[in-house]
Amino acid sequence: DRHNRSLTLNRQGEVALDYAEKIFELSGDLTARLRDGVNLPKRSLDIGVTYQMTQFFLYETILPLFGREDLAINVKEGERHHLLADLENGDLDLVFSSEKELGNPRLNSFKFGENKTLVVGHKNLKKKMGRFPKGLAKIPYFSYSKDSNFRYEIEMFFTQKGIHPVVIGEADDVDLHQMVVEKGLAFSIVPEVAAQQLLKNKNIAIFGEISELNASVWGIIKSNYKGLGYKLLKKRL
């Protein structure tokens, strides 16, 4: 119905919209079932993870789902706006992001967790460091590449604290960071997920936490979605 210069849904329009949303949701479910040769009787959970979130996301939280014979788990990485568009189109069930979705009434956000950012290194380096965080300027540092958003945030932290560490190299490969740290060549700044792996080595220690870089993990779903992704976010699996 037209009111002045705007249009509003009448009762018939609301019914049509309800059916349209269900049709799009069923379309996405059909696409997921047929994609990649997934057998029709097998259900799927299609998850999107933003590029900014991949280094923070704890994949162990969804790992048990891969053991279910009645379920196919599809994980897609991408830009946030692309993933949210796929979510609205029904191509994804759930999107994990470091940002809460506030501007779209058709989407709901649930806080899934918090991921700390930790400074880690060999215990021998910790002895040379002194007081954290100023002492980081006294020991070598292994950085991330110039294309990394994480590097930009770290450099902002260093600038705010007046810290100028000696950079011995840079890479985005987490395995390379692990090798450099384990050899005692430099300290690294990593998300809690990566730190858990590093701390399996008894010679590695946490030098401190950079709370300014801690990241929240948000799960985003469609408002009318009550499927498996919703249960995962509500921790009802």
Protein Blocks (a to p, Z undefined) as FASTA:
>chain_A
ZZhjbccddfklmmmmmmmmmmmmmmmmmmmmmgghiafklccddddddfklmmmpcfkl
mmmmmmpmkbccddddddfklmmmmmmnopafbdcdfbdcfkbmkbccddfbdcdddddd
dfklmmmnopafklmmmpccddddfklmklmmmmmmmmmnopacddfbdcfblklmmmmm
mnopaccdddfklmmmmmmpmkbccfbdcfklpccddddddfklcbfklmmmnopZZ
